[in-house]
Amino acid sequence: MKIAIIMPVYNRKELLMKALTSIKNQSFFKNNENTYKVYLVDNCSTENLREVTKHFNFIKHLYCPYKGNIPAATNLALIEIFRDNETDYIAHLDSDDEWVENKLEKQISYMLNHPEIDICGTGAKYVKTGTGKWCDMIYAESDKDIKNLIKDNLNPFCHGSCVFKPEVYLQVGFYSTEEWRSHDNEFWKRALKYCTMGNVPEILYTYYNSEEVFWNWCDVSC
């Protein structure tokens, strides 16, 4: 089985090393029949990212000239993935986050056991950068509950945890570069009528976040 992994990146070399290592260490890839390629999109970095990526042999380097525009960088990777035409699933990982070691193994197994699912996320551990503060979040599991959240303008996924069947992007389209600060929420709304969605109800993704608005919300909700 072949997995294409999309990773836009802007600087943060030390965090990039951790993210790529978490891919390399996936139990899913211990089986030699399962392979992967990271489509790493440099989003106008000023650091020399190849000082990090030279230690890994599964990377396709791309460059996006639109600084900070994550959906534009993601769309560039999607174009390359469909041009290569050699993947069974498309995954995402933010360059400053990490996958739990058995993340893909559990997630792909979940999708194979629920073949109707087109988009699958997981629970996430949110960690406040530079502190010991954290918050575990398990998202709604069923397609019905996820779609109700989308209709209520709530985010039902940790996008970086999601795995997609490739045909999702052919049916729904790519990400809006106009809604670049909330491109995932805009995408979910378009995906409603095309896709069946699910979440693995386990913490399989580590998300590093320093935004005070998020942590103020966590103090009330977590």
C-alpha positions in Angstrom: 0.0 0.0 0.0 1.3 3.5 -0.9 0.7 6.6 1.2 1.4 10.1 0.0 2.0 12.6 2.9 1.6 16.3 2.4 3.7 18.6 4.6 3.9 22.4 4.0 6.8 23.9 5.9 8.1 27.4 6.8 11.4 27.3 8.7 11.4 25.5 12.1 14.1 23.0 11.2 14.3 21.4 14.6 10.5 20.7 14.6 10.7 19.5 11.1 13.2 16.8 12.1 10.7 15.6 14.8 7.8 15.5 12.3 9.7 13.6 9.7 11.1 11.1 12.3 7.5 10.4 13.4 6.7 9.4 9.9 9.8 7.2 9.5 9.0 5.5 12.8 5.5 4.5 11.9 4.8 0.8 12.6 2.7 0.7 9.4 5.9 1.0 7.4 7.6 -1.9 9.1 5.8 -4.0 6.6 7.9 -3.7 3.5 4.7 -3.9 1.3 3.7 -0.4 2.7 5.6 2.5 1.2 5.3 6.3 1.4 6.5 9.6 0.0 6.5 13.0 1.7 5.6 15.9 -0.5 7.4 18.6 1.4 6.4 22.1 0.2 8.8 24.9 1.2 6.6 27.9 1.8 9.3 30.6 1.3 11.6 29.4 4.2 14.7 31.5 5.0 16.3 28.5 6.7 18.1 25.7 4.7 15.6 22.9 5.2 17.8 20.5 3.3 20.1 20.4 6.3 17.3 18.4 7.9 15.8 16.6 4.9 19.1 15.2 3.7 18.8 12.6 6.6 15.7 11.1 5.0 15.3 9.4 1.6 11.5 9.5 1.2 11.0 13.2 0.3 9.9 15.0 -2.8 10.9 18.7 -2.5 8.5 21.3 -3.8 8.4 25.1 -3.6 5.4 27.4 -3.1 6.1 31.2 -3.7 3.1 32.3 -1.6 4.5 32.8 1.9 2.2 31.6 4.6 -0.5 30.4 2.2 -0.9 26.8 3.5 -3.8 25.8 1.1 -1.7 27.0 -1.9 1.2 24.9 -0.7 -1.1 21.9 -0.1 -2.7 22.3 -3.5 0.7 22.2 -5.1 1.5 18.9 -3.4 -1.9 17.5 -4.5 -1.1 18.4 -8.1 2.2 16.5 -7.9 0.5 13.5 -6.2 -2.0 13.1 -9.0 0.7 13.6 -11.5 2.7 10.8 -10.0 -0.5 8.7 -9.9 0.9 6.1 -7.5 -0.9 6.4 -4.1 -3.7 4.6 -2.3 -4.3 7.2 0.4 -3.3 10.8 1.0 -2.3 11.9 4.5 -1.4 15.2 6.1 1.1 16.2 8.8 1.9 19.7 9.9 5.6 20.3 10.0 5.7 21.2 13.7 3.5 18.3 14.8 4.0 14.5 15.3 2.3 11.2 14.7 2.0 8.6 17.4 4.0 5.6 16.3 1.0 3.4 15.5 -1.1 6.2 14.1 -1.2 5.1 10.5 -1.5 1.4 11.4 -4.6 2.0 13.4 -6.1 4.6 11.0 -5.7 2.6 7.8 -7.0 -0.5 9.6 -10.0 1.5 10.7 -10.7 2.6 7.1 -10.3 -0.9 5.7 -12.8 -2.1 8.3 -15.1 0.7 7.4 -14.7 0.9 3.6 -17.4 3.5 3.2 -15.3 6.1 4.9 -13.6 8.6 2.6 -12.1 11.0 5.1 -10.7 9.7 8.5 -9.3 11.7 11.3 -8.1 10.8 14.8 -8.1 12.2 18.3 -5.3 14.6 19.2 -3.2 15.7 22.1 -2.8 19.5 22.0 0.3 20.7 23.7 1.0 24.3 24.6 4.5 25.1 23.2 7.1 25.8 25.8 4.9 24.7 28.7 3.8 21.4 30.3 0.1 22.2 29.5 -1.8 19.8 27.3 -5.4 18.8 26.4 -6.6 15.6 24.9 -9.4 15.8 22.4 -11.5 13.0 21.0 -13.6 14.0 18.0 -17.1 12.8 17.0 -16.7 9.3 15.4 -19.8 8.9 13.3 -20.5 10.4 9.9 -23.8 11.8 11.1 -22.4 13.5 14.1 -19.4 14.9 12.1 -21.8 16.4 9.5 -24.0 17.9 12.1 -20.9 19.7 13.6 -20.0 21.0 10.1 -23.5 22.3 9.6 -23.2 24.1 12.9 -19.9 25.7 11.7 -17.8 23.7 14.1 -14.6 21.9 13.2 -15.0 18.1 13.5 -11.4 17.1 12.7 -7.8 17.8 13.5 -6.9 18.3 9.8 -3.3 17.2 10.2 -4.5 13.8 11.5 -6.7 13.2 8.4 -6.3 10.5 5.8 -8.2 10.8 2.5 -9.0 8.5 -0.3 -7.5 10.3 -3.4 -10.9 10.4 -5.2 -12.1 12.8 -2.5 -10.1 15.7 -4.0 -11.4 14.8 -7.5 -15.0 15.0 -6.3 -14.7 17.9 -3.8 -11.9 19.9 -5.4 -8.8 21.3 -3.8 -8.5 23.8 -1.0 -9.6 27.4 -1.3 -6.7 29.8 -1.4 -9.0 32.7 -0.5 -10.1 31.1 2.8 -6.5 30.3 3.7 -6.9 31.0 7.4 -9.8 28.5 7.6 -9.2 26.4 4.5 -10.0 23.1 6.3 -13.4 24.3 7.5 -14.3 25.6 4.1 -13.3 22.2 2.6 -15.4 20.2 5.1 -18.5 22.2 4.0 -18.0 21.3 0.4 -17.3 17.7 1.2 -20.6 17.2 3.0 -22.6 16.0 0.0 -19.8 13.8 -1.5 -18.0 12.1 1.4 -18.5 9.7 4.3 -16.5 10.8 7.3 -15.2 9.3 10.5 -12.7 9.7 13.3 -10.7 7.0 15.1 -11.6 7.6 18.7 -8.0 7.4 20.0 -5.3 10.0 20.6 -2.9 9.4 17.7 -1.7 12.9 16.8 0.3 15.4 18.8 -0.5 19.0 17.9 1.7 21.8 19.2 -0.2 25.1 19.6 0.7 28.4 21.3 -2.4 30.4 20.5 -3.9 31.9 23.6 -7.4 31.9 22.1 -7.3 28.1 21.8 -6.0 27.6 25.3 -8.5 30.0 26.8 -11.2 27.8 25.2 -9.5 24.7 26.5 -9.6 26.0 30.0 -13.4 26.0 29.7 -14.0 23.0 27.5 -11.3 20.4 28.2 
